[in-house]
Amino acid sequence: MRVLAVVLLAAACAAAAAAAELPEGKISTSVRRALDQPLNYARIYLADLLPRSVSRVLYLDSDLLVVDDVARLWATDLGPDAALAAPEYCHANFTSYFTDAFWSHPEYSSIFTNRARVPCYFNTGVMVIDLDRWRDGGYTAKLEYWMEVQKQEARIYELGSLPPFLLVFAGEVKAVEHRWNQHGLGGDNVAGQCRELHPGPVSLLHWSGKGKPWLRLDAGRPCPLDALWAPYDLLRRRGARDDLLAAVA
């Protein structure tokens, strides 16, 4: 078990190092500094980081708790064409995710024409991805194109790695039940205020936004739902950190 832990840790470190290098020079500043970190862009490069023998991946952000059988999400039917599945939120103001410079540019703003469906916002913290279709569709290059536009030509968005995904996939996503991403529990990207759960069943709790539960717990100013995170926070549980370090020593 200890050998396996060391191997897994080494593999994770190597993948993290590679993921940090891939977006080098392509990242622009955003509304929140945490969104500018290279590992925030790792999801764009999963098809490059993982062996070609891996044909499907379930991507989950690190600020969430799964409270259901995640195999159900993994088994999502992507249909004949979709490369990506995620919960969509069509009630959200889609236009707000891009700047006036984007919407006033006829070439940029026309990107959403001829999509399979009306483009809707989706949160990239929970995604089922068909890596074979991703590679065949050249989606990494398509995402990087918009990163380069943002970096070199015009400031067309403010929120890190999310907008490129919307530009490439909105309207082409295989919709998943909302229960699989009860997102926004970290509030917005500026104030990070407390929020309640959305109505309906819950399979996954996601503290997207500025307010992270571990920071609020450490500061002694938790939101009510942060209590759900506390039992699973290894660094807060007595002895858990030492046990984790001992396992890989």
C-alpha positions as CSV (number, residue, x, y, z in Angstrom):
1,M,0.0,0.0,0.0
2,R,2.8,2.4,0.9
3,V,4.6,1.7,-2.5
4,L,1.3,2.3,-4.3
5,A,0.8,5.6,-2.5
6,V,4.3,6.7,-3.4
7,V,3.8,5.8,-7.1
8,L,0.5,7.6,-7.2
9,L,1.9,10.6,-5.5
10,A,4.9,10.7,-7.9
11,A,2.5,10.3,-10.9
12,A,0.3,13.1,-9.6
13,C,3.3,15.4,-9.1
14,A,4.6,14.7,-12.6
15,A,1.2,15.4,-14.1
16,A,0.8,18.6,-12.1
17,A,4.2,19.8,-13.3
18,A,3.4,19.0,-16.9
19,A,0.0,20.7,-16.5
20,A,1.6,23.8,-15.1
21,E,3.9,24.1,-18.1
22,L,1.4,23.6,-20.9
23,P,-0.5,26.9,-20.7
24,E,2.7,28.9,-20.2
25,G,2.5,32.2,-21.9
26,K,-1.2,31.8,-22.7
27,I,-2.8,32.9,-19.4
28,S,-4.3,36.3,-19.1
29,T,-5.3,38.1,-15.8
30,S,-8.8,37.6,-14.6
31,V,-11.2,39.0,-12.0
32,R,-9.7,36.8,-9.3
33,R,-6.0,35.9,-8.9
34,A,-6.7,32.2,-8.1
35,L,-8.2,31.8,-11.6
36,D,-4.9,32.8,-13.2
37,Q,-3.0,29.8,-11.8
38,P,-1.7,27.3,-14.5
39,L,-3.4,24.3,-12.8
40,N,-6.7,26.0,-13.3
41,Y,-6.1,25.4,-17.0
42,A,-5.1,21.7,-16.6
43,R,-8.6,20.6,-17.7
44,I,-7.9,22.0,-21.1
45,Y,-4.9,19.6,-21.5
46,L,-6.3,16.3,-20.2
47,A,-6.1,14.7,-23.6
48,D,-2.4,15.5,-23.7
49,L,-1.7,14.6,-20.1
50,L,-3.4,11.2,-20.1
51,P,-2.4,8.2,-22.2
52,R,-4.2,7.7,-25.5
53,S,-5.5,4.5,-24.1
54,V,-7.7,6.6,-21.8
55,S,-10.9,7.3,-23.7
56,R,-13.1,8.9,-21.1
57,V,-12.4,11.1,-18.1
58,L,-14.6,12.5,-15.3
59,Y,-13.1,15.9,-14.3
60,L,-14.0,17.2,-10.9
61,D,-12.7,20.4,-9.2
62,S,-11.0,20.1,-5.9
63,D,-13.6,22.3,-4.0
64,L,-16.5,19.8,-4.1
65,L,-18.0,16.9,-2.3
66,V,-19.7,14.0,-4.0
67,V,-22.6,12.6,-1.9
68,D,-23.8,10.0,-4.4
69,D,-22.6,7.1,-6.5
70,V,-20.3,8.9,-8.9
71,A,-20.4,5.9,-11.3
72,R,-23.8,7.2,-12.3
73,L,-22.2,10.4,-13.6
74,W,-19.3,8.5,-15.2
75,A,-21.8,6.4,-17.2
76,T,-23.4,9.4,-18.8
77,D,-24.5,8.7,-22.4
78,L,-22.8,11.4,-24.5
79,G,-24.9,10.5,-27.6
80,P,-23.4,10.2,-31.1
81,D,-21.5,13.4,-31.2
82,A,-20.9,15.2,-27.9
83,A,-17.4,15.4,-26.6
84,L,-18.4,16.8,-23.2
85,A,-21.3,16.4,-20.8
86,A,-22.1,18.8,-17.9
87,P,-25.1,20.3,-16.1
88,E,-26.3,23.4,-18.0
89,Y,-27.9,26.5,-16.5
90,C,-29.9,28.2,-19.3
91,H,-31.5,30.7,-16.9
92,A,-28.1,32.3,-16.3
93,N,-27.3,35.5,-18.2
94,F,-25.0,34.0,-20.8
95,T,-24.0,37.4,-22.3
96,S,-22.4,38.5,-19.0
97,Y,-19.6,36.0,-19.3
98,F,-18.1,38.1,-22.1
99,T,-17.1,41.8,-22.4
100,D,-18.6,44.5,-24.6
101,A,-15.4,44.1,-26.8
102,F,-16.5,40.6,-27.5
103,W,-20.1,41.2,-28.3
104,S,-19.3,44.3,-30.5
105,H,-16.9,42.3,-32.6
106,P,-18.9,40.7,-35.5
107,E,-16.4,37.8,-36.0
108,Y,-16.1,36.9,-32.3
109,S,-19.8,37.1,-31.5
110,S,-20.8,35.1,-34.5
111,I,-19.1,32.0,-33.0
112,F,-22.4,30.9,-31.4
113,T,-24.4,30.8,-34.6
114,N,-25.2,27.4,-36.0
115,R,-24.8,25.6,-32.7
116,A,-26.8,22.4,-32.1
117,R,-28.8,24.2,-29.4
118,V,-29.1,27.6,-27.8
119,P,-25.8,28.3,-26.0
120,C,-26.1,28.0,-22.2
121,Y,-23.8,28.5,-19.3
122,F,-22.2,25.4,-17.8
123,N,-19.8,25.1,-15.0
124,T,-16.5,23.5,-15.9
125,G,-15.9,22.1,-12.4
126,V,-17.8,18.9,-13.3
127,M,-17.4,17.4,-16.7
128,V,-17.6,14.0,-18.4
129,I,-15.3,14.1,-21.4
130,D,-14.9,11.7,-24.3
131,L,-11.1,12.1,-24.9
132,D,-11.2,10.3,-28.3
133,R,-13.8,12.8,-29.6
134,W,-11.8,15.6,-27.9
135,R,-8.6,14.6,-29.7
136,D,-10.4,14.0,-33.1
137,G,-12.1,17.4,-32.8
138,G,-8.8,19.3,-31.9
139,Y,-10.5,20.9,-29.0
140,T,-7.3,21.8,-27.1
141,A,-6.2,23.9,-30.1
142,K,-9.7,25.5,-30.3
143,L,-9.6,26.5,-26.6
144,E,-6.0,27.8,-27.0
145,Y,-7.2,30.0,-29.9
146,W,-9.5,31.9,-27.6
147,M,-6.9,32.2,-25.0
148,E,-4.6,33.7,-27.5
149,V,-7.3,36.2,-28.7
150,Q,-7.7,37.2,-25.0
151,K,-4.0,37.5,-24.4
152,Q,-2.9,39.3,-27.6
153,E,-5.9,40.9,-29.4
154,A,-8.7,42.0,-27.2
155,R,-10.0,41.5,-23.6
156,I,-13.1,39.4,-24.3
157,Y,-13.7,37.9,-20.9
158,E,-12.8,38.1,-17.2
159,L,-13.1,34.6,-15.7
160,G,-10.0,32.5,-16.3
161,S,-10.5,29.2,-18.1
162,L,-14.3,29.1,-18.1
163,P,-15.0,31.4,-21.0
164,P,-12.9,29.5,-23.6
165,F,-15.0,26.4,-22.7
166,L,-18.2,28.4,-23.3
167,L,-16.9,29.7,-26.6
168,V,-16.0,26.2,-27.9
169,F,-18.7,24.0,-26.3
170,A,-21.8,26.1,-25.4
171,G,-24.8,24.8,-27.3
172,E,-23.0,21.5,-28.0
173,V,-22.9,20.1,-24.4
174,K,-24.7,16.9,-23.5
175,A,-26.8,18.1,-20.6
176,V,-26.6,16.4,-17.2
177,E,-29.0,16.7,-14.2
178,H,-28.4,19.7,-12.1
179,R,-28.0,17.5,-9.0
180,W,-24.5,16.7,-10.2
181,N,-23.3,20.2,-9.7
182,Q,-24.8,22.2,-6.9
183,H,-22.4,25.0,-7.7
184,G,-21.9,28.5,-6.4
185,L,-21.6,27.6,-2.7
186,G,-18.5,29.8,-2.6
187,G,-20.5,32.8,-3.6
188,D,-19.5,35.0,-6.5
189,N,-15.9,35.7,-7.7
190,V,-15.6,39.0,-5.8
191,A,-17.3,38.9,-2.4
192,G,-17.6,35.2,-1.9
193,Q,-20.8,35.5,0.2
194,C,-22.7,32.7,1.8
195,R,-25.3,30.9,-0.4
196,E,-27.9,28.2,0.1
197,L,-28.5,25.1,-1.9
198,H,-30.5,25.3,-5.1
199,P,-33.9,23.6,-5.0
200,G,-33.9,19.9,-5.9
201,P,-31.9,16.8,-5.2
202,V,-28.2,16.9,-4.5
203,S,-25.5,14.5,-5.6
204,L,-22.5,16.9,-5.6
205,L,-21.8,20.0,-3.6
206,H,-19.5,22.5,-5.3
207,W,-18.0,25.6,-3.5
208,S,-17.2,27.4,-6.8
209,G,-16.7,31.1,-6.3
210,K,-14.3,33.1,-4.1
211,G,-15.4,31.8,-0.7
212,K,-13.7,28.4,-0.1
213,P,-14.9,26.4,2.9
214,W,-11.5,25.6,4.3
215,L,-10.5,29.2,4.3
216,R,-13.8,30.3,6.0
217,L,-13.5,27.5,8.6
218,D,-9.8,28.4,9.3
219,A,-10.8,32.0,9.7
220,G,-13.6,31.1,12.1
221,R,-16.2,32.7,9.8
222,P,-17.9,29.7,8.1
223,C,-21.1,29.8,6.2
224,P,-23.8,27.3,7.3
225,L,-23.1,24.8,4.5
226,D,-19.3,24.8,5.2
227,A,-20.1,22.5,8.1
228,L,-20.7,19.8,5.5
229,W,-17.1,20.2,4.3
230,A,-15.5,20.1,7.7
231,P,-15.6,16.3,8.4
232,Y,-13.8,15.7,5.1
233,D,-11.1,18.3,5.5
234,L,-8.0,16.1,6.1
235,L,-5.9,19.0,7.3
236,R,-8.4,19.9,10.0
237,R,-8.9,16.3,11.3
238,R,-6.6,15.5,14.2
239,G,-3.8,13.2,13.1
240,A,-5.1,12.9,9.5
241,R,-2.3,15.0,8.1
242,D,0.4,12.9,9.9
243,D,-1.2,9.7,8.7
244,L,-1.2,11.0,5.1
245,L,2.4,12.0,5.2
246,A,3.4,8.7,6.9
247,A,1.7,6.7,4.1
248,V,4.0,8.1,1.5
249,A,7.2,8.4,3.7
